[in-house]
């Protein structure tokens, strides 16, 4: 019975990440918002690469595009690239200590943010003068060890493979 509900656990974590990504933040912290959806995508692509992959990243990105009113396909491309890169290194990434995983996660999210900035420059927005584009990577990197432990505690009882 637990094995039958494993797909719903993955979907539920994505729904929670979407809710956290649209939740309002105080203005002084809005640039520091972690990339919740990318963190969830990286975790599931790392631990269950046969269930969560590029297509899941694409679908999560399309939903993220609709929720955040961005150019349709912008987040979808960046999330599918995150899923691809995570799937390529998932066996090595699982062996790293949490702090090294956090550095890789920060790099993946910073790359995603650069892809989004590139998309925005194509449609006419200017590149920001400051380093605010890398703040979500820093906060996501800090949150990764705790989020990993929380998701691992939900992952094990349901035997999600």
C-alpha positions as CSV (number, residue, x, y, z in Angstrom):
1,X,0.0,0.0,0.0
2,X,2.8,2.4,0.8
3,X,4.5,1.8,-2.6
4,X,1.3,2.6,-4.4
5,X,1.2,6.2,-3.0
6,X,4.9,7.0,-3.7
7,X,4.1,9.1,-6.8
8,X,1.7,11.3,-4.8
9,X,4.5,12.1,-2.3
10,X,6.6,13.4,-5.2
11,X,3.7,15.4,-6.6
12,X,2.8,16.8,-3.1
13,X,6.4,18.0,-2.6
14,X,6.3,19.8,-5.9
15,X,2.9,21.4,-5.0
16,X,4.4,22.6,-1.7
17,X,7.4,24.0,-3.6
18,X,5.1,25.9,-5.9
19,X,3.2,27.4,-3.0
20,X,6.4,28.4,-1.3
21,X,7.6,30.0,-4.5
22,X,4.6,32.3,-4.8
23,X,4.3,33.1,-1.1
24,X,4.9,36.8,-0.5
25,X,8.1,37.9,1.2
26,X,9.1,41.2,2.9
27,X,10.6,43.6,0.3
28,X,14.1,43.5,2.0
29,X,14.3,39.7,1.6
30,X,12.6,39.2,-1.8
31,X,15.9,38.7,-3.6
32,X,17.0,36.1,-1.1
33,X,14.0,33.8,-1.8
34,X,15.3,30.2,-2.2
35,X,14.5,28.4,-5.4
36,X,12.2,25.8,-3.7
37,X,11.1,24.1,-7.0
38,X,14.7,23.7,-8.1
39,X,15.6,22.2,-4.7
40,X,12.8,19.7,-4.9
41,X,13.6,18.9,-8.5
42,X,17.3,18.3,-7.7
43,X,16.5,16.1,-4.7
44,X,14.0,13.8,-6.6
45,X,16.2,13.7,-9.7
46,X,19.2,12.7,-7.5
47,X,17.4,10.0,-5.5
48,X,14.8,8.7,-8.0
49,X,16.3,9.5,-11.4
50,X,14.1,6.9,-13.1
51,X,10.9,8.7,-11.9
52,X,11.9,12.4,-12.0
53,X,13.9,13.6,-14.9
54,X,13.9,16.1,-17.8
55,X,10.2,15.8,-18.5
56,X,9.4,16.4,-14.8
57,X,11.7,19.4,-14.9
58,X,9.9,20.7,-18.0
59,X,6.5,20.3,-16.5
60,X,7.5,21.9,-13.2
61,X,9.0,24.8,-15.2
62,X,5.8,25.3,-17.2
63,X,3.8,25.4,-14.0
64,X,6.4,27.8,-12.5
65,X,6.1,30.0,-15.6
66,X,2.3,30.2,-15.3
67,X,2.5,31.0,-11.5
68,X,5.2,33.7,-11.8
69,X,4.0,35.2,-15.1
70,X,7.2,34.8,-16.9
71,X,7.8,34.0,-20.6
72,X,6.3,30.6,-21.3
73,X,9.1,28.1,-21.5
74,X,11.8,30.2,-19.7
75,X,11.6,28.3,-16.4
76,X,10.8,25.1,-18.3
77,X,14.1,25.2,-20.1
78,X,16.1,26.0,-17.0
79,X,14.4,23.4,-14.9
80,X,14.8,20.7,-17.5
81,X,18.5,21.6,-17.7
82,X,18.8,21.3,-14.0
83,X,17.2,17.8,-14.2
84,X,19.5,16.8,-17.0
85,X,22.7,17.9,-15.2
86,X,21.5,16.3,-11.9
87,X,20.7,13.0,-13.7
88,X,24.1,13.0,-15.3
89,X,25.9,13.3,-11.9
90,X,23.3,11.7,-9.6
91,X,25.4,8.7,-8.6
92,X,28.4,10.8,-7.7
93,X,26.3,13.4,-6.1
94,X,24.7,10.9,-3.7
95,X,28.1,10.0,-2.3
96,X,29.2,13.6,-1.6
97,X,28.9,14.9,2.0
98,X,25.9,17.3,2.4
99,X,28.1,20.4,2.3
100,X,29.6,19.4,-1.1
101,X,26.1,18.6,-2.4
102,X,25.1,22.1,-1.3
103,X,27.9,23.6,-3.3
104,X,26.8,21.7,-6.4
105,X,23.2,22.7,-5.8
106,X,24.2,26.3,-5.5
107,X,26.1,26.0,-8.8
108,X,23.1,24.5,-10.5
109,X,20.7,27.2,-9.3
110,X,23.2,29.9,-10.2
111,X,23.4,28.4,-13.7
112,X,19.6,28.4,-13.8
113,X,19.4,32.1,-12.8
114,X,22.0,33.0,-15.5
115,X,19.9,31.1,-18.1
116,X,16.8,33.1,-17.0
117,X,18.8,36.4,-17.2
118,X,19.8,35.4,-20.7
119,X,16.2,34.8,-21.6
120,X,15.2,38.2,-20.2
121,X,18.0,40.0,-22.1
122,X,16.6,38.4,-25.3
123,X,13.2,40.0,-24.7
124,X,14.6,43.4,-23.9
125,X,15.4,43.5,-20.1
126,X,18.8,44.7,-19.1
127,X,21.2,42.7,-17.0
128,X,21.2,43.7,-13.3
129,X,24.1,45.9,-12.2
130,X,24.4,44.0,-8.8
131,X,24.7,40.4,-7.8
132,X,21.1,39.9,-6.8
133,X,20.7,37.1,-9.4
134,X,23.0,34.8,-7.3
135,X,21.3,35.4,-3.9
136,X,18.7,32.6,-4.4
137,X,21.6,30.2,-5.1
138,X,23.2,31.2,-1.8
139,X,20.1,30.7,0.3
140,X,19.2,27.5,-1.5
141,X,22.8,26.2,-0.8
142,X,22.3,27.0,2.9
143,X,19.0,25.3,3.1
144,X,20.0,22.2,1.1
145,X,21.3,20.0,4.0
146,X,18.1,20.5,6.1
147,X,15.8,20.1,3.1
148,X,17.6,17.0,2.2
149,X,17.1,15.5,5.6
150,X,13.4,16.4,5.6
151,X,12.8,14.9,2.2
152,X,14.8,11.8,3.1
153,X,12.5,11.3,6.1
154,X,9.5,11.4,3.8
155,X,11.3,9.3,1.2
156,X,12.2,6.3,3.3
157,X,8.8,5.3,4.9
158,X,7.1,5.2,1.5
159,X,10.0,3.3,-0.1
160,X,10.1,5.6,-3.1
161,X,12.5,4.1,-5.6
